[in-house]
Amino acid sequence: MPKRFKLVLCFLLSLLLLSGCVTLEKAKANAIQELSSYVDLADYLENARLQIQGIIDDAQSAIEEAGSKAEVDRIVTDAKTQINQILTKKALEEYQTHAITVLNKYIEAKTYSVENQQTVQEILRSYVSEIIKAASAQEIENLVAEYKNEIDGIPQITDEMEDVVIINDDYQAVRGEIFMHQETQKRLFVDGIGNVSYTSDTKVYQFVRGNLVEKNFADLALAMKNLYFYINRHTGRIDYIVINGDLRQDAIKVFINRSTAVTGDNDRYHPSITLSSSGGLLVRSGSTKKDRKNRCFL
């Protein structure tokens, strides 16, 4: 090979190597600049800013030691992935709001005794407070998981009825007495359960001597405490109400309000009332400070 040709070849190789070094150094500088301006640190909480800056500093050190543009690109991609997992202040607030919604929805279809309902509400308030203070998505997710585990440990109202067969596992048979019926809203206030909704498709049955007979809502008033409510575990609404046994009333509650207007009698309060019956009567009277009503129990 001629000497002159060898010199030209060496010169070209030197240019190629120099060009490659310049290209790699330029790629490194561009990568560091790209990461430095990737996010606006003002959009993050202080702890998040420190975390992001740490990721950028570590990536910069790795980029300076990289031996190829491919390696630089990989370092930049990994750093961006880590930064993307850190929530901005706005995103964190949205995540907290969503998590609190999840907490509430987790218990809305569950039924508890009055005492356990209070416990559940205390747990809910405690975790809402912790979520509001949380600084990362992972911390929020951990709190939601812990909340669900704790709630799962609170017993719900179980089936107390032995002689009525539960329709299937989708239902809870809950025993209770109706205190209030809001027909327009299709809602019942049941002792030991609270407010619970029903639908136009809710069925009423009477269980007598092993047989189920279809009834209607008017019969519920006669059933008193012999009522069992089949609450759908998925919807939280009543699908079936079963009257267990004969229709009967062991007692009638009569409320006499002091403020009741009596037409034609100058709207004066009557301090007494006369009751008559062909059978025997047991009359008890009382009053409450809250509603200032006299009560008679027949």
C-alpha positions as CSV (number, residue, x, y, z in Angstrom):
1,M,0.0,0.0,0.0
2,P,1.5,3.4,-1.0
3,K,2.6,5.5,1.9
4,R,0.6,8.5,0.8
5,F,-2.6,6.4,0.7
6,K,-1.9,5.2,4.3
7,L,-1.6,8.8,5.5
8,V,-5.0,9.7,3.9
9,L,-6.7,6.7,5.5
10,C,-5.3,7.6,8.9
11,F,-6.5,11.2,8.5
12,L,-10.0,10.1,7.6
13,L,-10.2,7.7,10.5
14,S,-9.1,10.5,12.9
15,L,-11.8,12.7,11.6
16,L,-14.4,10.0,12.0
17,L,-13.3,9.3,15.6
18,L,-13.3,13.0,16.4
19,S,-16.7,13.5,14.8
20,G,-18.0,10.6,17.0
21,C,-16.6,12.1,20.1
22,V,-18.1,15.5,19.3
23,T,-21.5,13.9,18.6
24,L,-21.5,12.0,21.9
25,E,-20.5,15.0,23.9
26,K,-23.2,17.0,22.2
27,A,-25.8,14.3,22.9
28,K,-24.7,14.3,26.6
29,A,-25.1,18.1,26.8
30,N,-28.5,18.0,25.1
31,A,-29.7,15.2,27.4
32,I,-28.7,17.1,30.6
33,Q,-30.4,20.2,29.3
34,E,-33.5,18.2,28.4
35,L,-33.8,16.7,31.9
36,S,-33.2,20.1,33.6
37,S,-36.1,21.7,31.8
38,Y,-38.3,18.6,31.7
39,V,-40.7,19.9,34.4
40,D,-41.4,23.1,36.3
41,L,-40.4,22.4,39.9
42,A,-42.8,25.2,41.0
43,D,-45.7,22.9,40.2
44,Y,-44.6,20.4,42.9
45,L,-44.6,20.3,46.7
46,E,-41.2,20.8,48.4
47,N,-40.6,17.1,49.1
48,A,-41.4,16.3,45.5
49,R,-39.0,19.0,44.2
50,L,-36.2,17.5,46.2
51,Q,-37.0,14.0,44.9
52,I,-37.1,15.2,41.2
53,Q,-33.8,17.1,41.6
54,G,-32.2,14.0,43.0
55,I,-33.4,12.0,40.0
56,I,-31.9,14.7,37.6
57,D,-28.6,14.8,39.5
58,D,-28.2,11.0,39.4
59,A,-29.1,10.9,35.7
60,Q,-26.6,13.7,35.0
61,S,-23.8,11.8,36.7
62,A,-24.7,8.6,34.7
63,I,-24.9,10.6,31.4
64,E,-21.4,12.0,31.9
65,E,-20.0,8.4,32.3
66,A,-22.0,7.0,29.4
67,G,-20.0,5.5,26.5
68,S,-22.6,5.8,23.7
69,K,-25.5,7.8,22.6
70,A,-27.8,4.8,23.0
71,E,-26.8,4.6,26.7
72,V,-27.5,8.3,27.1
73,D,-30.9,7.9,25.6
74,R,-31.7,5.0,28.0
75,I,-30.6,7.1,31.0
76,V,-32.9,10.0,29.9
77,T,-35.9,7.7,29.4
78,D,-35.5,6.1,32.8
79,A,-35.2,9.4,34.5
80,K,-38.3,10.7,32.8
81,T,-40.2,7.6,33.8
82,Q,-39.3,8.2,37.5
83,I,-40.3,11.9,37.3
84,N,-43.6,11.1,35.7
85,Q,-44.6,9.0,38.7
86,I,-44.3,12.1,41.0
87,L,-47.6,14.1,41.1
88,T,-47.8,17.8,40.7
89,K,-49.7,19.7,43.4
90,K,-52.8,19.8,41.2
91,A,-52.6,16.1,40.3
92,L,-52.1,15.2,43.9
93,E,-55.2,17.1,45.0
94,E,-57.2,15.3,42.3
95,Y,-55.8,12.0,43.4
96,Q,-56.7,12.7,47.0
97,T,-60.2,13.6,46.0
98,H,-60.6,10.4,44.0
99,A,-59.2,8.3,46.9
100,I,-61.7,9.9,49.4
101,T,-64.5,9.0,47.0
102,V,-63.3,5.4,46.9
103,L,-63.4,5.3,50.7
104,N,-67.0,6.5,50.8
105,K,-68.1,4.2,48.1
106,Y,-66.5,1.2,49.8
107,I,-69.0,1.4,52.7
108,E,-72.1,2.9,51.2
109,A,-73.6,-0.5,50.3
110,K,-72.7,-2.1,53.6
111,T,-75.1,-2.4,56.6
112,Y,-73.9,-2.1,60.2
113,S,-75.4,-1.9,63.7
114,V,-75.6,1.6,65.2
115,E,-72.5,1.0,67.2
116,N,-70.5,-0.4,64.4
117,Q,-71.7,2.4,62.0
118,Q,-70.2,4.9,64.4
119,T,-66.9,3.0,64.4
120,V,-66.9,2.9,60.6
121,Q,-67.4,6.6,60.4
122,E,-64.6,7.2,62.8
123,I,-62.3,5.1,60.7
124,L,-63.4,6.9,57.6
125,R,-62.7,10.3,59.1
126,S,-59.3,9.2,60.3
127,Y,-58.2,7.9,56.8
128,V,-59.6,11.0,55.0
129,S,-57.4,13.1,57.3
130,E,-54.3,11.0,56.5
131,I,-55.0,11.1,52.7
132,I,-55.2,14.9,52.8
133,K,-51.8,15.0,54.3
134,A,-50.3,12.4,51.9
135,A,-47.6,13.6,49.5
136,S,-47.5,10.8,46.9
137,A,-49.7,8.5,44.9
138,Q,-48.0,5.5,46.5
139,E,-48.8,6.8,50.0
140,I,-52.4,7.4,49.1
141,E,-52.7,3.9,47.5
142,N,-51.3,2.3,50.7
143,L,-53.8,4.3,52.9
144,V,-56.7,3.1,50.7
145,A,-55.6,-0.5,51.0
146,E,-55.2,-0.2,54.8
147,Y,-58.6,1.4,55.1
148,K,-60.3,-1.4,53.2
149,N,-58.6,-4.0,55.3
150,E,-59.7,-2.3,58.5
151,I,-63.3,-1.8,57.3
152,D,-63.4,-5.5,56.3
153,G,-62.7,-6.3,60.0
154,I,-65.9,-4.5,61.1
155,P,-68.8,-7.0,61.2
156,Q,-71.9,-6.2,59.2
157,I,-75.4,-7.0,60.3
158,T,-75.9,-10.7,59.8
159,D,-78.9,-12.8,59.2
160,E,-80.9,-13.3,62.4
161,M,-83.8,-15.2,60.8
162,E,-83.7,-18.9,61.2
163,D,-87.0,-19.9,59.6
164,V,-86.8,-17.9,56.4
165,V,-84.4,-19.2,53.7
166,I,-82.0,-16.6,52.3
167,I,-82.7,-16.3,48.6
168,N,-79.0,-16.4,47.6
169,D,-75.6,-15.1,48.7
170,D,-76.2,-11.8,47.0
171,Y,-78.5,-10.8,49.9
172,Q,-78.4,-10.1,53.6
173,A,-81.5,-10.8,55.6
174,V,-81.7,-8.1,58.2
175,R,-84.3,-8.0,61.0
176,G,-85.8,-4.6,61.9
177,E,-88.7,-2.4,62.6
178,I,-89.9,0.4,60.3
179,F,-89.8,3.7,62.1
180,M,-90.5,5.9,59.0
181,H,-91.7,5.4,55.5
182,Q,-90.9,8.1,52.9
183,E,-93.0,6.8,50.0
184,T,-92.2,9.5,47.5
185,Q,-88.4,8.9,47.9
186,K,-89.0,5.2,48.2
187,R,-87.0,5.1,51.4
188,L,-87.5,3.4,54.8
189,F,-85.9,4.3,58.1
190,V,-85.4,0.9,59.9
191,D,-84.4,0.4,63.5
192,G,-80.8,-0.8,63.7
193,I,-80.1,-0.2,60.0
194,G,-81.0,3.5,59.3
195,N,-82.2,4.9,56.0
196,V,-82.4,2.3,53.2
197,S,-83.9,2.6,49.8
198,Y,-86.2,0.3,47.8
199,T,-87.5,0.3,44.3
200,S,-90.8,-0.1,42.4
201,D,-89.8,-3.8,41.9
202,T,-89.3,-4.5,45.6
203,K,-91.6,-7.4,46.7
204,V,-93.3,-8.0,50.0
205,Y,-93.9,-11.6,51.2
206,Q,-95.4,-13.2,54.3
207,F,-93.8,-16.4,55.5
208,V,-96.4,-18.6,57.3
209,R,-96.1,-22.3,58.1
210,G,-93.4,-22.9,55.5
211,N,-95.1,-20.9,52.7
212,L,-94.4,-17.5,51.1
213,V,-97.4,-15.5,50.2
214,E,-97.1,-12.2,48.2
215,K,-98.3,-9.2,50.2
216,N,-98.0,-5.4,49.8
217,F,-96.5,-2.4,51.6
218,A,-99.8,-1.7,53.4
219,D,-99.3,-5.0,55.3
220,L,-95.9,-3.9,56.7
221,A,-97.6,-1.7,59.3
222,L,-99.3,-4.7,60.8
223,A,-96.1,-6.8,60.9
224,M,-94.4,-4.6,63.5
225,K,-91.1,-6.1,64.4
226,N,-91.6,-9.3,62.4
227,L,-89.9,-7.9,59.3
228,Y,-86.8,-9.1,57.5
229,F,-85.2,-7.0,54.8
230,Y,-83.3,-8.6,52.0
231,I,-80.7,-6.0,51.1
232,N,-78.9,-6.5,47.8
233,R,-75.2,-6.5,48.5
234,H,-74.4,-4.9,45.2
235,T,-76.9,-2.0,45.1
236,G,-77.5,-1.5,48.8
237,R,-81.3,-1.4,48.2
238,I,-84.1,-3.6,49.4
239,D,-85.2,-6.2,46.9
240,Y,-87.5,-8.2,49.2
241,I,-89.2,-7.7,52.5
242,V,-90.5,-10.8,54.3
243,I,-93.1,-10.7,57.1
244,N,-92.1,-13.6,59.4
245,G,-95.3,-15.2,60.8
246,D,-98.8,-13.8,61.3
247,L,-99.8,-10.2,61.0
248,R,-100.4,-8.8,64.4
249,Q,-99.9,-5.7,66.6
250,D,-98.9,-6.2,70.2
251,A,-99.0,-2.5,70.8
252,I,-100.2,0.7,69.2
253,K,-98.3,3.9,69.7
254,V,-100.3,7.1,69.9
255,F,-98.6,10.5,69.9
256,I,-100.5,13.6,71.2
257,N,-98.8,16.8,70.4
258,R,-99.3,19.8,72.7
259,S,-99.3,22.2,69.7
260,T,-102.0,20.3,67.8
261,A,-104.7,22.8,66.7
262,V,-108.3,21.8,67.5
263,T,-110.6,23.5,65.1
264,G,-113.6,25.2,66.7
265,D,-112.2,25.1,70.2
266,N,-110.0,28.2,70.1
267,D,-107.0,26.0,69.3
268,R,-106.4,25.2,73.0
269,Y,-104.4,22.3,74.2
270,H,-106.5,19.6,75.7
271,P,-104.8,18.1,78.8
272,S,-106.7,14.8,78.6
273,I,-108.0,12.3,76.1
274,T,-110.6,9.6,76.6
275,L,-110.0,6.1,75.1
276,S,-112.6,3.4,74.9
277,S,-112.5,-0.3,73.8
278,S,-114.5,-3.4,74.1
279,G,-111.2,-5.1,75.4
280,G,-108.8,-4.2,78.1
281,L,-106.5,-1.2,77.7
282,L,-103.1,-0.5,79.3
283,V,-102.4,3.2,79.0
284,R,-99.0,4.7,79.7
285,S,-98.1,8.4,79.4
286,G,-94.8,10.1,79.1
287,S,-93.0,13.0,77.6
288,T,-89.7,13.8,75.9
289,K,-87.7,17.1,76.1
290,K,-86.8,16.8,72.5
291,D,-90.2,16.9,70.8
292,R,-92.3,17.8,73.9
293,K,-94.9,15.2,73.0
294,N,-97.1,13.1,75.4
295,R,-97.1,9.5,74.5
296,C,-99.8,6.9,75.2
297,F,-99.1,3.2,74.6
298,L,-102.3,1.1,74.1
